[in-house]
């Protein structure tokens, strides 16, 4: 549960912005989407390795 403290006289838009930032930092929405279906550990690991290869490829091409 996320708790956002709103100071007296603080604008509601400011409080909403704080809430959105906190949700993003906690990765709450991302966790909900990941938990909608089960992913085998081997598949998750394969995706993780593929992502690492892609990022490494991008770094290599930027250095050249």
Buried (B, 14 or more C-beta within 10 A) or exposed (E): EEEEEEEEEEEEEEBEEBBEEEBEEEEEEEEEEEEEEEEEEEEEEEEEEEEEEEEEEEEEEEEE
